[in-house]
Amino acid sequence: MTLPSSSPLGPTIETERLFLRPPVREDFDGFCAFLGDPVTMKHLGGVQSPAVAWRVFTSVAGAWHLDGFHMFSVIEKATGQWIGRIGALYPWDWPGREVGWGLLSSHFGKGYAVEAAAASLDYVFDTLDWDRVIHTIAPENTPSAKLAMQLGSYNQGPGHLPDPYADKAVDIWGQTREEWSRNRRRLK
């Protein structure tokens, strides 16, 4: 098993089957494929062009630099392949501190999302010292709602996002640090 390219922006977290680390330039092709995947992007604003993907990609890297956290690149250990982005985010005027997720559709159904999201929840509670976390999920996004439930989060009702997502319906899911402490033991 080879450790993926490290990032000067933050830590690399190792799980059973994955590495999570801040993005590096070599991740862009995977990131571009992610934003170009119609199945993956169904509830994430739709397919984006490579030019938009670059702006989003550099925004993620910039947030790591400015805030000290954001989405991790998810690297599959067995192949070294970039398979998605999962982790902490807290954009301007967001309804709360979030752990969000998204994988390339070719990696759905393998348990990677729960594995990476659990590691990200550990990170935000243990390292970033957050007291609570949310997940903003489109009401019709049943797979993400199921993942949130598997992690022990619960639907706290409808919420509102800032522009450019202000017209999109979302439910706010979440849990506290204490709830995660109990729910984490359930996942092991």
C-alpha positions in Angstrom: 0.0 0.0 0.0 1.5 3.3 -1.1 0.6 6.5 0.7 -0.9 9.0 -1.9 0.7 12.3 -2.6 0.6 14.3 0.6 -0.8 17.8 0.8 0.8 20.7 2.6 -2.7 21.9 3.5 -3.6 19.4 6.2 -3.6 15.8 7.5 -3.8 12.5 5.8 -6.3 10.2 7.5 -6.1 6.4 6.9 -9.1 4.2 7.2 -9.3 0.5 6.5 -9.7 1.0 2.7 -9.1 4.7 2.1 -6.9 7.6 2.5 -8.4 11.0 3.1 -6.3 14.1 2.5 -6.7 17.7 1.3 -6.6 18.0 -2.5 -3.5 18.1 -4.6 -3.2 19.2 -8.2 -3.0 15.5 -9.3 -6.6 15.1 -8.0 -8.1 17.4 -10.6 -8.8 14.7 -13.3 -10.8 12.7 -10.7 -12.5 15.9 -9.5 -13.4 16.8 -13.0 -14.9 13.3 -13.6 -16.9 13.7 -10.4 -18.4 17.0 -11.4 -19.1 15.6 -14.9 -20.8 12.4 -13.6 -24.6 12.9 -14.1 -25.5 10.3 -11.5 -23.2 11.8 -8.8 -24.2 15.3 -9.6 -28.0 14.6 -9.6 -28.5 16.3 -6.2 -25.4 18.5 -6.3 -26.3 21.1 -8.8 -26.0 19.1 -12.0 -23.1 18.3 -14.3 -20.4 21.0 -14.4 -17.9 21.9 -17.1 -14.1 21.4 -16.6 -13.8 25.2 -16.2 -16.3 25.3 -13.4 -14.8 22.1 -11.9 -11.4 23.9 -11.8 -12.9 26.9 -9.9 -14.7 24.6 -7.4 -11.5 22.5 -7.0 -9.4 25.5 -6.3 -12.0 26.9 -3.9 -11.8 23.6 -1.9 -8.0 24.0 -1.7 -8.3 27.6 -0.8 -10.7 26.8 2.0 -8.1 24.4 3.4 -5.6 27.3 3.3 -7.9 29.9 4.8 -10.0 27.9 7.3 -7.7 24.9 8.0 -10.4 22.4 6.9 -12.7 21.5 4.0 -13.5 18.4 1.9 -10.9 15.7 1.8 -10.0 13.9 -1.4 -10.9 10.3 -1.0 -8.3 7.9 -2.3 -9.0 4.2 -2.7 -6.0 2.3 -1.1 -6.2 -0.7 -3.4 -5.9 1.3 -6.6 -4.6 4.8 -5.6 -7.6 6.2 -7.5 -9.3 9.4 -6.5 -13.0 8.4 -5.9 -14.7 11.4 -4.3 -14.6 14.2 -1.8 -15.9 14.0 1.8 -15.4 16.1 4.8 -16.0 19.4 6.6 -17.2 22.6 5.1 -18.6 25.8 6.4 -19.2 28.3 3.6 -20.3 31.9 4.2 -23.9 32.1 5.6 -24.3 28.3 5.7 -26.9 27.0 8.2 -24.2 25.2 10.3 -20.9 23.4 10.2 -21.3 20.5 7.8 -19.8 17.2 7.0 -20.8 16.5 3.4 -20.1 13.7 1.0 -20.0 12.7 -2.6 -18.4 9.8 -4.5 -18.0 8.9 -8.2 -21.1 6.8 -9.0 -18.8 3.9 -10.0 -18.0 3.6 -6.3 -21.5 3.7 -4.9 -22.6 0.7 -2.8 -19.2 -0.3 -1.5 -19.5 1.2 2.0 -16.8 3.9 1.2 -19.1 6.8 1.9 -19.9 5.7 5.5 -16.2 4.8 6.1 -15.0 8.2 4.9 -17.9 10.2 6.5 -17.2 8.4 9.9 -13.6 9.3 9.7 -14.5 12.9 8.8 -16.9 13.1 11.8 -14.2 11.8 14.1 -11.9 14.6 12.7 -14.4 17.4 13.1 -15.3 16.4 16.7 -11.8 15.3 17.9 -9.5 17.6 16.0 -11.6 20.7 15.0 -13.5 20.5 18.4 -16.9 21.1 16.8 -19.9 20.7 19.1 -22.4 19.7 16.4 -22.5 18.9 12.7 -25.1 19.1 10.0 -25.6 17.6 6.6 -27.7 19.5 4.0 -29.6 17.0 1.9 -32.2 17.4 -0.8 -35.5 15.9 0.3 -35.5 13.5 -2.7 -31.9 12.4 -2.1 -32.8 9.1 -0.4 -29.3 7.6 -0.6 -27.8 10.5 1.3 -30.6 10.5 3.8 -29.9 6.7 4.4 -26.2 7.4 4.9 -27.0 10.2 7.4 -29.2 7.8 9.3 -26.5 5.1 9.2 -24.2 7.6 10.8 -26.8 8.4 13.5 -27.8 11.8 12.2 -31.5 12.7 12.1 -33.7 15.0 10.1 -34.0 18.3 11.9 -36.4 19.8 9.3 -36.2 22.1 6.3 -33.4 24.6 5.9 -32.2 27.3 3.6 -28.9 27.7 1.8 -27.4 30.9 0.5 -26.9 31.8 -3.1 -26.4 30.1 -5.5 -28.5 27.4 -3.8 -31.2 29.6 -2.3 -33.9 28.2 -4.5 -33.0 24.5 -3.7 -35.0 22.7 -1.0 -32.9 21.0 1.6 -33.4 19.2 4.9 -31.0 19.8 7.7 -29.8 16.5 9.2 -27.3 16.4 12.0 -26.1 15.3 15.5 -24.1 16.6 18.4 -20.6 15.5 19.5 -22.2 13.5 22.4 -24.6 11.7 20.0 -21.7 10.9 17.6 -19.8 9.4 20.5 -22.6 6.9 21.0 -23.3 6.4 17.3 -19.6 5.9 16.5 -19.5 2.8 18.8 -22.5 1.4 16.9 -20.6 1.5 13.6 -17.6 -0.4 14.8 
